[in-house]
Structures are given as C-alpha cells and as structure tokens.
C-alpha cells in the first residue's frame, strides 16, 4: 500500500456513501450504508498485510495536507500501534452497527438520515484516531457529537430528547477545557521555538515547569474524564445508553468511550509525563474507585440497557487503572481492555435490543429466562458474558490479569484492590446470566420466539469471533502495541529521569 492514501480513502468512502444515499430511494439506503461500511472494513483488513509490526511505534500510512500555513496547521494523519488498533475497532463496530440496523424494528422511519448519520460518525471517528494535529483532532472529536445527538434524539426511546441534550451539553462543555489546553500548548511552543504549531510531534518537544504541566494535564483530563467516563463524570452515560437505539448504543459504548481513554494515553501521558508520574497514585485509585462504584450501581439497575451502561463505566475504570500504572503490563492491559470492551459492550447492547424486540421491555424481571428457546443466541450471549467477566479464554481476561500483574509490581495492597474490583465486575455479570438463563418464567410468552438469524446473526458473530481471538491468541494483539508501549516508557523515563 505504499503511496496509497489509506486513511483518506477510509474517511471519504462513508462521505461518498452518504452523498449517494441522498439521491436514492429510502429503502435502498441501508444497502448503500452496508456496502460502504463493508468496503472500509475490508480495506482495514487489507492494510494488515502492509503494517510493519516491528516498527509499530512509528507512524505508518502517513498523510499530510496543509490547511493554514501561518499557524502550521495541517490535516496530518497516520497510524502507529495504538491508533491502528482503534482504527480496526472503528471499522469493525461501524459495520456491525449498520448490519444490525437493517433488520431493527425500531428503525422504520427517516432511513436516509439514519444511515447518513452513521456513515458520518465512521468518518469522524477515523479522523479522531488518525489525527496527528491536535486542533484537527479537536475538530473531529467535537464533530462526533452531532450524529449521535440526532441518532439518540430521533430514533431513541421515551426520554430521547432529554438524553440527547444531556449528552451533547456534557461533552461539549467539557471539551472547551480541551480547546483551552490545545491553544495554550501552541502558545508555549511559539514562545519556546518561535512558531505556532499544533502538531503532536512538535508539541512533544515543549518543556514546562511541573506546576504548569499539572495544570495542563488537568485541563485535558476534564474533557477526557467526561468522555471516558470516570465517576463522578459518568451521569450522562446511562441516560444516553438507556434511550439510544441499539446501534447507537453499540457505537457509543464500543468506540466513542474509547476516544476518552485513547486521548488520555495519547496526549495526557505522552505530552505531560512528569505530571502523569506525579498524579499516578491519584489516577490509579480513582480508576479502582470507578470500578467498584460502577459495579455496585450496575447490580442495582432494573433496566438492562442501564445495567450494561454502568458495566461500561466499570470497565473504563480498569482501562484507566492499568494505563496510569505506567509500566509495561499496565499499559498493555489498558489497550487490550479497550479493544475487548469494544467487543463485549457491543454484543451486550445487541443482546438487550434483540430481547426488547420480542418482549418490548428492558425491565430485568421481564427478561427472566428469556433466551431459553433461542439456542444460538443463548450461546453467543453466554460467550459474551463470560468474556466480559474476565474468565480465562475470554477477551477481558488479559486486561484484568495484566492489570493485577502491573499493580503487583508496586505493592501487594494495590494488586488486592484491583482484585476486589475484578470480583465485583464478575458479580454483576453472573447476576445478568442468572436472570437470562436460570430464572423461571411463564413459557407461553417465550416458546414462539425465533432465534437470531440473518444480518443480526452476522453482526453478533463479528463481535464474538474477535473475543475468542483476544482470549486465546493475545499475542496477535500485543504485537500491535508492544513496540509503542516500549517507546512510550522510554520517552517518559528520559523526561522524568528514570
């Protein structure tokens, strides 16, 4: 693929698909969206043959287009090991969400708009993970708000407008702190080097007093903590998930939340290494607190979509905890859990939407024994549940196991606290599986349910297959980001002094 504009093509294809949908009949829009997202996914798989894993710490598939020369502002894109994993996750989940929507009973009106918003979301998300210019990153970061605002507000459930506005306001307001931080970094770069720059690699050269670096770290943290989200900045998430259509929840949980954790690793830790080391104990304990707090709230939910939403907050606690251990095992655990949660959260929201289409209820009590007469669906849900729990062989096992190993490098007490968090996260998954499989219910309502099939089966399978790959073949995924992690830790050591 030398010389081939992989990222431009991946971003332009959904835009072109959106434009085509405008001029076709409404019922054809889902096929255009499916073909377009399928093309981008196949393109991402093809790129695997051209990615140099031995140099995963370097930017590959690089493209640069000057926008404003006076400010040294450019559309600079590329993928290293970290962003490449997020790129693959984005193309996979986008395809699954669109395939799921083609047979979703709730999506029966304004189909052109619906599929256009999803294709635009894919474009913006690829822009977020590929951007190497902080101002361009900010633009794409903000643009992802717009499609999801309309998806929740138009095709959501009863409280959709309230949830859509809450989602938009929380993310938009918190992002203003990020904008202030980016402009401040460019101003510092001008003072130190005599030119403005928003380029990520230029800003890595900046030097700051510790007090200023901590302040900048906190500015970025406010935006990314809300997006992740970390307790207590999480309150928008259950509302948004609870009212979003199934495919909206899939994209929101699997990819949009990862924008926050990706940015914490890409920018907070890389740009502010001394502040990261200084604040490491606080961030690790904050992550553990998020795990335990969200786990308790998960168990108490009576709505299955809010149940899965709070479980996502708990998983993000693991990501943050592992990340700020600032050692090889912790960082490896964090990135692995990002990818693993993208798969399990997608499948769990598909589970909730699939059952809702049959029972017309998200109430946990209404779900009792609800999948006993759908054997294929029951197997997929069981795999997803045990993967989310962190059972050996499941996709989340390595994230949780390596977090414990990374914590043990510091103290036994810290490792014990992580184990406590892992225990509580297993409890709520067991509670969900007990409700779905073991509780009894009047069989007359269930026996006529048809099993999962068609495009829904394909969408679910696209999530389940990689769970096995992460669980049983983790070295395939470690190869993406091991060199990146090694390079990042060397950078931190050189700036902090060991």
NORFEN-V430788 format. One record per pair of residues at least 12 apart in sequence whose ideal C-beta (glycine too) atoms are under 10 Angstrom apart, sorted by the first residue. I is the first residue (numbers start at 1). J is the second residue. Records with the same first field share a line. If there is no record, write none. Layout:
I: J / J
This chain:
1: 43 / 46 / 47 / 49 / 50 / 51 / 60 / 61
2: 50 / 61
4: 43 / 46 / 47 / 50 / 61 / 63
5: 61 / 63 / 65 / 77
6: 43 / 44 / 46 / 47 / 50 / 51 / 60 / 61 / 62 / 63 / 77 / 78 / 79 / 87 / 126 / 130
7: 47 / 61 / 62 / 63 / 75 / 77 / 78 / 79 / 83 / 87 / 126 / 127 / 129 / 130 / 131
8: 61 / 63 / 65 / 75 / 77 / 126 / 130
9: 39 / 40 / 43 / 63
10: 39 / 40 / 41 / 43 / 44 / 47 / 61 / 77 / 87 / 90 / 91 / 122 / 123 / 126 / 127 / 130
11: 40 / 75 / 77 / 122 / 123 / 124 / 125 / 126 / 127 / 130 / 140
12: 40 / 123
13: 35 / 36 / 37 / 39 / 40 / 43 / 119 / 122 / 123 / 126
14: 33 / 36 / 37 / 39 / 40 / 94 / 115 / 116 / 118 / 119 / 120 / 121 / 122 / 123 / 124 / 125 / 126
15: 36 / 116 / 119 / 120 / 122 / 123
16: 32 / 36 / 119 / 123
17: 29 / 32 / 33 / 34 / 35 / 36 / 37 / 39 / 40 / 115 / 116 / 118 / 119 / 120 / 122 / 123
18: 32 / 33 / 36 / 112 / 115 / 116 / 117 / 118 / 119 / 120 / 122 / 123
19: 116 / 119
20: 32 / 33 / 35 / 36 / 116 / 119
21: 33 / 36 / 111 / 112 / 113 / 114 / 115 / 116 / 119
22: 112 / 113 / 116
23: 112
24: 112
25: 111 / 112
26: 109 / 110 / 111 / 112 / 113 / 114 / 115
27: 111 / 112
28: 111 / 112 / 115
29: 102 / 110 / 111 / 112 / 113 / 114 / 115 / 116 / 119
30: 98 / 99 / 101 / 102 / 103 / 104 / 107 / 111 / 112 / 114 / 115 / 455
31: 102 / 115
32: 98 / 112 / 115 / 116 / 119
33: 94 / 95 / 97 / 98 / 99 / 101 / 102 / 111 / 112 / 114 / 115 / 116 / 117 / 118 / 119 / 122
34: 95 / 98 / 99 / 101 / 102 / 115 / 455
35: 98
36: 94 / 95 / 98 / 115 / 118 / 119 / 122
37: 91 / 92 / 93 / 94 / 95 / 96 / 97 / 98 / 99 / 115 / 118 / 119 / 122
38: 91 / 94 / 95 / 98 / 99
39: 91 / 95
40: 87 / 90 / 91 / 92 / 94 / 95 / 119 / 122 / 123 / 126
41: 88 / 90 / 91 / 92 / 93 / 94 / 95 / 96 / 122 / 462
42: 91 / 95
43: 91
44: 84 / 87 / 88 / 89 / 90 / 91 / 92 / 95 / 126
45: 88 / 91 / 92
47: 60 / 61 / 79 / 84 / 87 / 88 / 91
48: 84 / 88 / 480
51: 79 / 80 / 81 / 84 / 88 / 479 / 480
52: 483
53: 81 / 84 / 476 / 478 / 479 / 480 / 481 / 482 / 483
54: 479 / 483
55: 80 / 81 / 483 / 484 / 487
56: 79 / 80 / 81 / 82 / 84 / 85 / 479 / 480 / 481 / 482 / 483 / 484 / 485 / 486 / 487
57: 80 / 81 / 82 / 481 / 482 / 483 / 484 / 485 / 486 / 487 / 488 / 490 / 491
58: 78 / 79 / 80 / 81 / 483 / 484 / 487
59: 76 / 77 / 78 / 79 / 80 / 81 / 83 / 84 / 130 / 132 / 200 / 201
60: 78 / 79 / 80 / 81 / 83 / 84
61: 77 / 78 / 79 / 80 / 83 / 84 / 87 / 130
62: 76 / 77 / 78 / 79 / 80 / 130 / 132
63: 75 / 76 / 77 / 78 / 130 / 132
64: 76 / 77 / 78 / 132 / 133 / 199
65: 77 / 136
67: 133 / 135 / 136 / 198
68: 135 / 196 / 198
70: 195 / 196
71: 135 / 186 / 190 / 195 / 196 / 197 / 198
72: 133 / 186 / 189 / 190 / 195 / 196 / 197 / 198 / 199 / 202
73: 133 / 134 / 135 / 136 / 186 / 196 / 197 / 198 / 199
74: 132 / 133 / 135 / 136 / 197 / 198 / 199
75: 127 / 130 / 131 / 132 / 133 / 136 / 139
76: 130 / 131 / 132 / 133 / 134 / 136 / 137 / 198 / 199 / 200 / 201
77: 126 / 127 / 129 / 130 / 131 / 132 / 133 / 136 / 137
78: 130 / 131 / 132 / 200
79: 126 / 129 / 130 / 132 / 480
80: 132 / 266 / 480 / 481 / 483 / 484 / 487 / 488
81: 335 / 478 / 479 / 480 / 481 / 482 / 483 / 484 / 485 / 487 / 488
82: 129 / 262 / 265 / 266 / 270 / 331 / 335 / 338 / 480 / 481 / 484 / 485 / 488
83: 126 / 128 / 129 / 130 / 131 / 132 / 262 / 266 / 480 / 481 / 484
84: 129 / 130 / 480 / 481 / 484
85: 129 / 258 / 262 / 335 / 336 / 338 / 339 / 342 / 477 / 480 / 481 / 484
86: 125 / 126 / 128 / 129 / 130 / 255 / 258 / 259 / 261 / 262 / 266 / 335 / 338 / 339 / 342
87: 125 / 126 / 128 / 129 / 130
88: 129 / 339 / 342 / 466 / 477 / 480
89: 125 / 129 / 254 / 255 / 258 / 262 / 338 / 339 / 341 / 342 / 343 / 346 / 466
90: 121 / 122 / 123 / 124 / 125 / 126 / 128 / 129 / 130 / 251 / 254 / 255 / 258 / 259 / 342
91: 122 / 125 / 126 / 255
92: 254 / 255 / 339 / 342 / 343 / 346 / 462 / 463 / 465 / 466
93: 122 / 125 / 247 / 250 / 251 / 253 / 254 / 255 / 258 / 342 / 343 / 345 / 346 / 459 / 462 / 463
94: 118 / 119 / 121 / 122 / 123 / 125 / 126 / 247 / 250 / 251 / 254 / 255
95: 122 / 458 / 459 / 462
96: 247 / 250 / 251 / 254 / 343 / 346 / 347 / 350 / 455 / 456 / 458 / 459 / 460 / 461 / 462 / 463
97: 118 / 121 / 122 / 245 / 246 / 247 / 248 / 249 / 250 / 251 / 252 / 254 / 255 / 346 / 349 / 350 / 459
98: 114 / 115 / 118 / 119 / 122 / 247 / 250 / 251 / 455 / 459
99: 247 / 454 / 455 / 456 / 457 / 458 / 459 / 460 / 461 / 462
100: 245 / 246 / 247 / 250 / 346 / 349 / 350 / 353 / 354 / 455 / 456 / 458 / 459 / 460 / 462 / 463
101: 114 / 115 / 118 / 155 / 245 / 246 / 247 / 248 / 250 / 353 / 455 / 456 / 459
102: 115 / 247 / 454 / 455 / 456 / 458 / 459
103: 357 / 453 / 454 / 455 / 456 / 457 / 459
104: 155 / 245 / 246 / 247 / 350 / 353 / 354 / 356 / 357 / 455 / 456
105: 353 / 356 / 357 / 358 / 360
106: 155 / 156 / 157 / 245 / 246 / 247 / 353 / 356 / 357
107: 151 / 155 / 245 / 246 / 247 / 248
108: 155
109: 154 / 155
110: 150 / 154 / 155
113: 147 / 150 / 151 / 154 / 155
114: 147 / 150 / 151 / 154 / 155 / 245 / 247 / 248
116: 147 / 150
117: 146 / 147 / 148 / 149 / 150 / 151 / 154 / 155 / 248
118: 147 / 148 / 151 / 247 / 248 / 251
119: 147
120: 143 / 144 / 146 / 147 / 150
121: 143 / 144 / 145 / 146 / 147 / 148 / 151 / 248 / 251 / 252 / 255 / 256
122: 144 / 147 / 251 / 255
123: 140 / 143 / 144 / 147
124: 139 / 140 / 141 / 142 / 143 / 144 / 145 / 146 / 147 / 148 / 256 / 259
125: 140 / 141 / 143 / 144 / 147 / 251 / 255 / 256 / 258 / 259
126: 140
127: 139 / 140 / 141 / 143 / 144
128: 140 / 141 / 142 / 143 / 144 / 255 / 256 / 258 / 259 / 262 / 263
129: 255 / 258 / 259 / 262 / 263 / 266
131: 198 / 200 / 266
132: 198 / 199 / 200 / 201 / 202 / 266
133: 182 / 197 / 198 / 199 / 200 / 201 / 202 / 203
134: 178 / 179 / 181 / 182 / 183 / 185 / 186 / 197 / 198 / 199 / 200 / 202 / 203 / 220 / 263 / 266 / 267 / 271
135: 179 / 182 / 183 / 186 / 197 / 198 / 199
136: 198 / 199 / 200
137: 178 / 182 / 198 / 200 / 259 / 263 / 266 / 267
138: 175 / 178 / 179 / 181 / 182 / 183 / 198 / 223
140: 259
141: 171 / 175 / 178 / 179 / 223 / 224 / 227 / 256 / 259 / 260 / 263
142: 171 / 172 / 175 / 176 / 178 / 179
144: 171 / 227 / 251 / 252 / 255 / 256 / 259
145: 167 / 168 / 169 / 170 / 171 / 172 / 175 / 256
146: 168
147: 248 / 251
148: 164 / 167 / 168 / 171 / 240 / 244 / 248 / 251 / 252 / 256
149: 163 / 164 / 165 / 167 / 168 / 171 / 172 / 240
150: 164 / 168 / 248
151: 164 / 244 / 245 / 247 / 248 / 249 / 251 / 252
152: 164 / 165 / 166 / 167 / 168 / 239 / 240 / 241 / 242 / 243 / 244 / 245 / 248 / 249 / 252
153: 165 / 167 / 168 / 243 / 244
154: 245 / 248
155: 243 / 244 / 245 / 246 / 247 / 248
156: 240 / 242 / 243 / 244 / 245 / 248 / 249
157: 242 / 243 / 244 / 245 / 305 / 356 / 362
158: 242 / 243
159: 239 / 242 / 243
160: 239 / 240 / 242 / 243 / 244 / 245 / 248
161: 243
162: 239 / 243
163: 236 / 237 / 238 / 239 / 240 / 241 / 242 / 243 / 244
164: 239 / 240 / 243 / 244 / 248
165: 236 / 239
166: 235 / 236 / 237 / 239 / 240 / 243
167: 236 / 237 / 239 / 240 / 241 / 243 / 244 / 252 / 256
168: 236 / 240
169: 236
170: 226 / 227 / 229 / 233 / 234 / 235 / 236 / 237 / 239 / 240
171: 223 / 226 / 227 / 229 / 236 / 240 / 256 / 259 / 260
172: 226
173: 222 / 223 / 226
174: 221 / 222 / 223 / 224 / 225 / 226 / 227 / 229 / 233 / 236 / 260
175: 222 / 223 / 224 / 226 / 227
176: 219 / 222 / 223
177: 218 / 219 / 220 / 221 / 222 / 223 / 224 / 226
178: 219 / 220 / 221 / 222 / 223 / 224 / 226 / 227 / 263 / 267
179: 219 / 223
180: 216 / 219 / 220 / 222 / 223
181: 215 / 216 / 217 / 218 / 219 / 220 / 221 / 222 / 223 / 267 / 268 / 271 / 272
182: 198 / 203 / 216 / 219 / 220 / 223 / 267
183: 196 / 198
184: 208 / 212 / 215 / 216 / 219
185: 197 / 198 / 200 / 202 / 203 / 206 / 208 / 216 / 219 / 220 / 267 / 271 / 272
186: 198 / 199 / 202 / 203 / 206
188: 203 / 206 / 207 / 208 / 212 / 216
189: 202 / 203 / 205 / 206
191: 206
192: 205 / 206 / 207 / 208
193: 205 / 206
200: 266 / 267 / 270 / 271
203: 267 / 270 / 271
204: 270 / 271 / 273 / 491 / 495
206: 271 / 272
207: 274 / 495
208: 271 / 272 / 274 / 275
209: 274
210: 272 / 274 / 275 / 277 / 278
211: 275
212: 272 / 275
213: 271 / 272 / 273 / 274 / 275 / 276 / 278
214: 272 / 274 / 275 / 276 / 278 / 279
215: 272 / 275
216: 267 / 268 / 271 / 272 / 275
217: 264 / 267 / 268 / 269 / 271 / 272 / 273 / 274 / 275 / 276 / 278 / 279 / 283
218: 268 / 272 / 275 / 279
219: 268 / 272
220: 263 / 264 / 267 / 268 / 271 / 272 / 275
221: 233 / 260 / 263 / 264 / 267 / 268 / 272 / 275 / 279 / 283
223: 259 / 260 / 263 / 264 / 267
224: 259 / 260 / 261 / 262 / 263 / 264 / 265 / 266 / 267 / 268 / 320
225: 260 / 264 / 268 / 283 / 286 / 290 / 316 / 320
226: 260
227: 256 / 257 / 258 / 259 / 260 / 261 / 262 / 263 / 264 / 316
228: 257 / 258 / 259 / 260 / 261 / 262 / 263 / 264 / 287 / 290 / 312 / 313 / 316 / 317 / 319 / 320
229: 257 / 260 / 290 / 294 / 312 / 313 / 316
230: 260 / 261 / 264 / 283 / 286 / 287 / 289 / 290 / 293 / 294 / 313 / 316 / 317 / 319 / 320
231: 286 / 287 / 289 / 290 / 291 / 292 / 293 / 294 / 297 / 310 / 313 / 314 / 316 / 317
232: 289 / 290 / 293
233: 260 / 290 / 313
234: 290 / 293 / 294 / 297 / 309 / 310 / 312 / 313 / 314 / 316 / 317
235: 313
237: 252 / 253 / 256 / 257 / 294 / 306 / 309 / 310 / 312 / 313 / 316
238: 294 / 297 / 298 / 301 / 303 / 305 / 306 / 307 / 308 / 309 / 310 / 312 / 313
239: 306 / 309
240: 252 / 253 / 256 / 309
241: 253 / 303 / 305 / 306 / 307 / 308 / 309 / 310 / 312 / 345 / 349 / 352
242: 301 / 303 / 304 / 305 / 306 / 307 / 308 / 309 / 352 / 362
243: 305 / 306
244: 305 / 309 / 349 / 353
245: 349 / 353
246: 305 / 346 / 349 / 350 / 351 / 352 / 353 / 354 / 356 / 357 / 456 / 459
247: 346 / 349 / 350 / 353 / 459
248: 349 / 353
249: 305 / 308 / 309 / 312 / 345 / 346 / 348 / 349 / 350 / 352 / 353
250: 342 / 345 / 346 / 347 / 348 / 349 / 350 / 353 / 459 / 463
251: 342 / 346 / 349
252: 309 / 312 / 345 / 346 / 349
253: 308 / 309 / 311 / 312 / 315 / 316 / 341 / 342 / 344 / 345 / 346 / 348 / 349
254: 312 / 338 / 339 / 341 / 342 / 343 / 344 / 345 / 346 / 347 / 349 / 463
255: 342 / 345 / 346
257: 312 / 313 / 315 / 316 / 319 / 338 / 341 / 342 / 345
258: 316 / 319 / 335 / 338 / 339 / 341 / 342
260: 316 / 319 / 320
261: 315 / 316 / 319 / 320 / 322 / 323 / 334 / 335 / 337 / 338 / 341
262: 319 / 335 / 338
264: 276 / 283 / 319 / 320 / 323 / 324 / 334
265: 319 / 320 / 323 / 324 / 331 / 334 / 335 / 338 / 481 / 484 / 485 / 488
266: 488
268: 283 / 323 / 324
269: 283 / 323 / 324 / 326 / 331 / 488 / 489 / 491 / 492
270: 488 / 491 / 492 / 495
272: 495
273: 326 / 488 / 489 / 491 / 492 / 493 / 494 / 495 / 496
274: 492 / 495 / 496 / 497
275: 496
276: 323 / 324 / 326 / 492 / 495 / 496
277: 324 / 326 / 492 / 493 / 495 / 496 / 497
278: 496
279: 324
280: 323 / 324 / 325 / 326 / 410
281: 324 / 410 / 414
282: 324
283: 320 / 321 / 323 / 324 / 325 / 326
284: 320 / 321 / 322 / 323 / 324 / 325 / 326 / 330 / 403 / 406 / 407 / 410 / 414 / 417 / 418
285: 321 / 324 / 414 / 417
286: 317 / 320 / 321 / 324
287: 316 / 317 / 318 / 319 / 320 / 321 / 322 / 323 / 324 / 325 / 334 / 403 / 417 / 418 / 421
288: 317 / 318 / 320 / 321 / 403 / 407 / 414 / 417 / 418 / 420 / 421
289: 317 / 321 / 417 / 421
290: 313 / 314 / 315 / 316 / 317 / 318 / 319 / 320 / 321 / 421
291: 313 / 314 / 315 / 316 / 317 / 318 / 319 / 320 / 321 / 400 / 403 / 417 / 418 / 420 / 421 / 422 / 423 / 424 / 425
292: 314 / 317 / 417 / 420 / 421 / 423 / 424 / 425
293: 310 / 313 / 314 / 317 / 421 / 424
294: 309 / 310 / 311 / 312 / 313 / 314 / 315 / 316 / 317 / 421 / 424 / 425 / 428
295: 310 / 311 / 313 / 314 / 315 / 317 / 420 / 421 / 422 / 423 / 424 / 425 / 426 / 427 / 428 / 429
296: 310 / 314 / 424 / 427 / 428
297: 309 / 310 / 311 / 313 / 314 / 428
298: 310 / 311 / 312 / 313 / 314 / 424 / 425 / 427 / 428 / 429 / 431 / 432
299: 311 / 424 / 427 / 428 / 430 / 431 / 432
300: 428
301: 362 / 364 / 428 / 431 / 432
302: 362 / 363 / 364 / 365 / 366
303: 352 / 361 / 362 / 363 / 364
304: 348 / 349 / 351 / 352 / 353 / 355 / 356 / 361 / 362 / 363 / 364 / 366 / 367 / 370 / 432 / 435 / 436
305: 348 / 349 / 352 / 353 / 356 / 362
306: 352 / 362 / 364
307: 348 / 352 / 362 / 364 / 367 / 428 / 431 / 432 / 435
308: 344 / 345 / 347 / 348 / 349 / 351 / 352 / 362 / 388 / 428 / 432
309: 345 / 348 / 349 / 352
310: 428
311: 341 / 344 / 345 / 348 / 388 / 425 / 428 / 429 / 432
312: 341 / 344 / 345 / 348 / 349 / 388
314: 341 / 388 / 421 / 422 / 424 / 425 / 428
315: 337 / 338 / 340 / 341 / 342 / 344 / 345 / 388 / 390 / 396 / 399 / 400 / 425
316: 337 / 338 / 341 / 345
317: 337 / 403 / 418 / 421 / 425
318: 333 / 334 / 336 / 337 / 338 / 340 / 341 / 390 / 396 / 399 / 400 / 403 / 418 / 421 / 422 / 425
319: 333 / 334 / 335 / 336 / 337 / 338 / 340 / 341 / 399 / 403
320: 334 / 337
321: 333 / 334 / 337 / 400 / 403 / 406 / 407 / 414 / 417 / 418 / 421
322: 334 / 335 / 336 / 337 / 338 / 399 / 400 / 402 / 403 / 404 / 405 / 406 / 407 / 418
323: 335 / 337 / 338 / 403 / 406
324: 406
325: 402 / 403 / 405 / 406 / 407 / 408 / 409 / 410 / 414 / 418
326: 406 / 410 / 488 / 489 / 492 / 493 / 496
327: 402 / 405 / 406 / 407 / 409 / 410 / 485 / 489
328: 402 / 405 / 406 / 409 / 482 / 485 / 486 / 488 / 489
329: 401 / 402 / 403 / 404 / 405 / 406 / 407 / 408 / 409 / 485
330: 402 / 403 / 404 / 405 / 406 / 407 / 409 / 410 / 418 / 485
331: 402 / 406 / 481 / 482 / 484 / 485 / 486 / 488 / 489
332: 398 / 399 / 402 / 403 / 405 / 406 / 474 / 477 / 478 / 481 / 482 / 485
333: 398 / 399 / 400 / 401 / 402 / 403 / 404 / 405 / 406 / 407 / 418
334: 399 / 402 / 403 / 406 / 481 / 485
335: 399 / 402 / 477 / 478 / 480 / 481 / 482 / 484 / 485
336: 395 / 396 / 397 / 398 / 399 / 400 / 401 / 402 / 403 / 470 / 474 / 477 / 478 / 480 / 481
337: 390 / 395 / 396 / 397 / 398 / 399 / 400 / 402 / 403 / 470
338: 399
339: 395 / 396 / 399 / 466 / 470 / 477 / 480 / 481
340: 387 / 388 / 390 / 394 / 395 / 396 / 397 / 398 / 399 / 400 / 466 / 467 / 470 / 471 / 474 / 477
341: 387 / 388 / 395 / 396 / 399
342: 395 / 463 / 466
343: 384 / 387 / 388 / 395 / 396 / 462 / 463 / 464 / 465 / 466 / 467 / 469 / 470
344: 383 / 384 / 385 / 386 / 387 / 388 / 389 / 390 / 394 / 395 / 396 / 429 / 463 / 464 / 467 / 470
345: 384 / 388 / 463
346: 384 / 459 / 460 / 462 / 463 / 464
347: 380 / 381 / 383 / 384 / 385 / 387 / 388 / 395 / 459 / 460 / 461 / 462 / 463 / 464 / 467
348: 381 / 384 / 385 / 387 / 388 / 429 / 432 / 463
349: 463
350: 377 / 380 / 381 / 384 / 452 / 456 / 459 / 460 / 463
351: 367 / 370 / 371 / 377 / 380 / 381 / 384 / 385 / 432 / 436 / 452 / 460
352: 367
353: 456
354: 370 / 371 / 374 / 377 / 380 / 381 / 449 / 452 / 456 / 460
355: 367 / 370 / 371 / 374 / 377 / 381 / 436 / 449
357: 449 / 456
358: 370 / 371 / 374 / 445 / 446 / 448 / 449 / 450
359: 441 / 445 / 446 / 449
364: 431 / 432 / 435 / 436 / 439
365: 435 / 439 / 441
366: 435 / 441 / 445
367: 432 / 435 / 436 / 439 / 441
368: 434 / 435 / 436 / 437 / 438 / 439 / 440 / 441 / 442 / 446
369: 435 / 436 / 437 / 438 / 439 / 440 / 441 / 442 / 443 / 445 / 446
370: 435 / 436 / 437 / 439 / 441 / 445 / 446 / 449
371: 436 / 437 / 446 / 449 / 451 / 452
372: 436 / 437 / 438 / 439 / 440 / 441 / 443 / 446 / 447 / 449
373: 443 / 446 / 447 / 448 / 449 / 450 / 451
374: 446 / 449 / 450 / 451 / 452 / 453
375: 451 / 452
376: 451 / 452 / 453 / 457 / 460 / 461
377: 449 / 450 / 451 / 452 / 453 / 456 / 457 / 460
378: 436 / 437 / 451 / 452
379: 452 / 464
380: 452 / 457 / 460 / 461 / 463 / 464 / 467
381: 432 / 433 / 436 / 437 / 452 / 460 / 464
382: 433 / 436 / 437
383: 395 / 460 / 463 / 464 / 465 / 467 / 468 / 471
384: 429 / 432 / 433 / 460 / 463 / 464 / 467
385: 429 / 430 / 432 / 433 / 436 / 437
386: 426 / 429 / 430 / 433 / 467 / 471
387: 429 / 463 / 464 / 466 / 467 / 468 / 470 / 471
388: 425 / 426 / 428 / 429 / 432 / 433 / 467
389: 422 / 425 / 426 / 427 / 428 / 429 / 430 / 432 / 433
390: 403 / 422 / 425 / 426 / 429 / 471
391: 426 / 429 / 471
392: 471 / 472
393: 467 / 468 / 470 / 471 / 472
394: 467 / 468 / 470 / 471 / 472
395: 463 / 464 / 466 / 467 / 468 / 469 / 470 / 471 / 472 / 474 / 477
396: 422 / 425 / 429 / 467 / 470 / 471
397: 470 / 471 / 472 / 474
398: 470 / 471 / 474 / 477 / 478
399: 422 / 470 / 474
400: 418 / 419 / 421 / 422 / 425 / 426
401: 422 / 474
402: 474 / 478
403: 415 / 418 / 419 / 421 / 422
404: 416 / 417 / 418 / 419 / 421 / 422
405: 418
406: 418
407: 419
